[in-house]
Amino acid sequence: MVDVTLHEIPSSPNNVKVRIALNYKEIPFKRQPVRRKEGGAPDRDALIALSRQPFTPVLQHGDTVVFDSAAILRYLEANFPKSRPLFSTTYDTMKSIEEWELTARAEIAKPIGLMYRQAFSSSKDQAVLEKANALLHQASERIEKRLAEGAWLVGDAMTAADVIAGASLSLATLTPQRAGANPVSNFFLESLKLGEGRDRTREWIQRVIAWDPA
């Protein structure tokens, strides 16, 4: 019996992170997309009633409710000990994973945020779009260099570092099939690019998001 439910807005990178983690750990789960109001805006009332806050993803495991993608990844690691690990029992390795997590939040999140604001803007600012692409190209430089040394950001297997950074960067490598009919995803498909010299990064992103067949 499945007692794990993911309340999600499917295309959001934070929701993608959690789906990757659940699939990688082979934890069965039910997906519960947030309902839309007339006009298309998310109806967040149910999220607030469930978790006392309006953001996705929200994980419901039996009677336990957890929000924030980073917190959910840690919850899965601690409460499904027989699943494939995304963190480490080694102090130095954990520090490395968390350093990459901070990099993703500080350096990758900024251009993604700029692009999201443009996606929902009534008039697009070409200068902002160019700035977002330049910042993303710069932020991915460290990842490209790291991948020249190994297949993953930390160690020799996928970790939370790859999940967190890869899910966000996947917005710069969307395909028409993955974007589907979602207008925001199609805006990213047309507007956000990694730039030249990021072949290793592109290949790595595909390996990470392969765990999200949705």
Stockholm file with secondary structure:
# STOCKHOLM 1.0

chainA/1-214         MVDVTLHEIPSSPNNVKVRIALNYKEIPFKRQPVRRKEGGAPDRDALIALSRQPFTPVLQHGDTVVFDSAAILRYLEANFPKSRPLFSTTYDTMKSIEEWELTARAEIAKPIGLMYRQAFSSSKDQAVLEKANALLHQASERIEKRLAEGAWLVGDAMTAADVIAGASLSLATLTPQRAGANPVSNFFLESLKLGEGRDRTREWIQRVIAWDPA
#=GR chainA/1-214 SS CCCEEEEECTTSHHHHHHHHHHHHTTCCCEEEECCBCTTSCBCCHHHHHHHSSCCSCEEEETTEEEESHHHHHHHHHHHCTTSCCSSCSSHHHHHHHHHHHHHIIIIIHHHHHHHHHHHTCSSCCHHHHHHHHHHHHHHTHHHHHHHTTCSSSSTTSCCHHHHHHHHHHGGGSCCHHHHTTCHHHHHHHHHCCCCSSCHHHHHHHHHHHTTCCC
#=GC SS_cons         CCCEEEEECTTSHHHHHHHHHHHHTTCCCEEEECCBCTTSCBCCHHHHHHHSSCCSCEEEETTEEEESHHHHHHHHHHHCTTSCCSSCSSHHHHHHHHHHHHHIIIIIHHHHHHHHHHHTCSSCCHHHHHHHHHHHHHHTHHHHHHHTTCSSSSTTSCCHHHHHHHHHHGGGSCCHHHHTTCHHHHHHHHHCCCCSSCHHHHHHHHHHHTTCCC
//
